[in-house]
Amino acid sequence: MTFAADSHLVCSVHAAENREPRRGGVRPSLLILHYTGMSSAAKAIDWLARADSSVSCHYVVDEDGRITQLVPEGMRAWHAGASYWRGETDINSHSIGIEIQNPGHQHGYPDFPAAQMHAVIALGKDITRRHGMAADAVLAHSDIAPARKIDPGEKFNWMLLAREGLGLWVRPSLVRADDPGLGLGESGSRVAGVQEQLALYGYRVEPTGVLDETTNHVLKAFQAHFRPRRVDGRLDRSTELTLGRLVEASRRRVAA
């Protein structure tokens, strides 16, 4: 079964078996970016299109910028898995998923080529414009599933996306070598305050005041997206300041 491509940027259509109506008739409000973790886009497309894979996505972007659509945007694809953002757990119903060809951290994790980044930006801008998605609704797979996923990772150029009008970005605070930050098991009001801000932005974390494993995973996800110079899950001053800027930028966007 084939379908008409949703975007004029699509180079080809390869229909995935795993697709279904969005639950509750909701419209997509989130754009989730992944990497494939496979050796080639062709292999990723083949896997994502098969019924026995139990996964799918809306688009795959190859290294040379070619875009393949697998699931119509009006349908629910199976790309997010067990995930959470701002109180919502059925992220598959509320999102559009783009898989970006990259073998991933376990296989060398190369840079994302310029042609590929330009294609992701063009497609992402087209999607967010057509669906009226907010800037802070453009997320990493690791943002919505920090305990399970690390993609697209610290090499993905979120700053470039924001400069081109896609996603929300703030200038990261300087990472200091003499500030190792707080680690697992440490506690206090500083930890609780950062947990509250992470939860306010959208992550699933409780303000317990203890830097537990959940908080460590969330901090790594935040750092990979917004402060990629050092991704260690520790609470240093750079992470704290960058998070504060991000939450304020999101507030200003809502108030505007």
N, C-alpha and C positions, 0 to 999 in steps of 0.2 A: 504494500500500500504506500503510495506517495502522497505528498501534499505540496501546496504552494508555499514557497519560502516567505517568511515574515519580513525579511530585510532585503533590500536591493544589494546588500554587500555579500550575500551568500553566494559561494561559488558552486556548491553542489548540495543535493539533498540525499541523505541516506537514512531512511526511516528506521527508528528504533522500536523494538517490540514493547519495551517497558514504558508505557505512557498511559495515562488515565485522566479523567476529568479532575480539575482542581476541587478539593473538598470544600463544600459550603459555597461553591460558586465564587470564590474570592478572586481578585485580580492580583497579578504579581506586583509586589512593592519592593522587593529586594533583588539585587543582582549579586550572585555568588561566583567568585572566581576560584578555579582549581588549577592544579597541573595534573596531567594524565598519569605520571609515574610509569610510563611505558616507553619502549624504545623507539616507537614511531607513531605518527598520527594514524596511519593506516591500521595498525594493530589496535590502537585505542578505539577507533571508530568501529572496527569489527566487533570488539568486545562490548562496547557500550550499546551496540545495536541488537545484541543477542538476548533472547528471552532468558536463557539460563545464567546470564551474568548477574541478574537481580539489580542491575544499575542502568542508568541512562543519563543523558544530559540534553540540553537544548542545542548547544553548539560545541564544535571542536575547532580550535584555531591552530593551524600547522605552523611550523617554524618559518615558512616562507610567506605567511600571511593568508594562506587560503582558508576560507571559512566553510565548514560543512554543518548543515543543520540536521539534527536527528529527531527532535521533538518540536511540534508547533508550540509557539509561546503560550497559546491558550490552554495547553494541556500540562498536566503535572508530570514532570520527569523525576527520576529517582537518583538524584545526585547529592543531596545533603545528608541523608542518613539521620541517625540520632543527633539532634542539634537543637540550638536555642538561640533566640535573639529577641530582646525586649519583651519577654513574656510569652513569645510564640514558640511552640515546639514543632509544629508541622511546617517546617521551613520549605519543604518541597512544594506545598500548595501555594506558598506566598512568594516564591522566587523563580528567577530564571538562572540557569546554571551554564557557565562557560568553562569548558575544559581546555586548557592551554597546553599544547604539546611540550613536554619537558620530562626527561626520564626521572627526575626527582633526586632527592638527597641520597637515596640508596644506590644510585647509579651515576655518580659524578656531579650531578646538579650543575649543568652548564648555565651560562647566562641566557637570558631571553633575547633573541635577535631583534634588531630594530624593526624589521618588516613585520614580525609577529606582534610586537608591542603596538605599532601603528594600527594594525588590524584590530587588536583587542580594544584600543581606544575608540576607533571608528564605530565598531559594533556596539560597544558599551554605551557610547553617546547616543547612538540611534535607539537602543533599547530604552534607556532611561528617559529620553525625550518622549518617546511614544507612550510610555506607561506613566509618565509623571513621577518618576522615582526621585527621592531626595538625594542630596550629595552623600549624606552619611548612611545611605542604604546600599552602598557599593562595598562589599565585604569579601574577606578571604574565607576559604573553607575552614581555616584554623580559627577564625573569629567565632564561628558558630559551633564548632566542635573542638575546642582547644585541647581536650584530653585525648582525642583520637587522631587529629590531623595537624599537619604542619605546612600544608600547601596553601598558596603557591610559594611561600617562603620569603626569606629575607633578601633574596636577589631580585625579586619582582619590584619593578620601579613604580611604586604608588605615587611618588612625587611627580613623575612625568604625567601620569594619568590626571592628577589634579591640575597641573599646569595647562593641560589640554581641555579642562572643563569636565572631568569625570572623577567623581569621588571627593571626599573631604580629606584635607591634609593640613597639618600645621608644622612649622619649623621645629625639628627635634632639638631639645636642649643638649648642650655639649656633654659628651660622655667623659668622665674624669677617671683616669687610671687609679687615683688615690681614693676612689669611692666605690668599694666593692658592693655596698648596699646590704640590705637585710636578706637573709636566706631562710630556707625551710625551718619551721619551728619557732622563728622569732615572732614576737608579738608586741602589741602596744597600740596607742591611739593613731600613730602614723600609718600603721598597716590597715586599721579599720577605716581611716579616711580614704585611703587609696581604693580599698575594696568598695566603698560606697560610690566613689566616682566611676570605677569600672562598671558597676551595676547600673549606674545612672546612664552611662553611655550605651549599654546594651548587653554586656557580658553576663553570663550566669555565675555569680559569685555572691556569697553571703558575707556581710560585714561582721565577722566574728572577732576581728582583731588579731587573728593568728594567721601567719603566712603558711597555710597548709598546702597539700599537693594540688588541690583545685586552683587555689590562687596562683601557685607557681606556674601551672599550665596556662592560665589566663594571662599572666604577665608575659610569658613567652609569646603568646599569640599577639598581644598588644605590641610588644617590642618588634616582632617580625614585620608587622604592618606599619607601625608609626615611628619606631626608633630602631632601625635595623642594624645599626653599627655594632651593637652588642646584644645578643639574644641569649639570656641566661636565666630568666625567670626570677631574678633578684630585684629587690626594691631599692634602687639607687635614686639619687636626687634627680638625675636626668629623666628617668622614667616618670617620676612624680610630676615634674614640671611640664613635661610633654603632655601627659595625660590631662593636667589642668588646663592647658591651652586648648586641647582638643574638645573637652567638655564645654568650655566657654564658646568655642567656635560653633559647636552644634547648637548651643542655646541661642546664640545670635542669629543663626539660620532660622530657627523656629520662630523667633520673635520678629524677624524681618517681614 
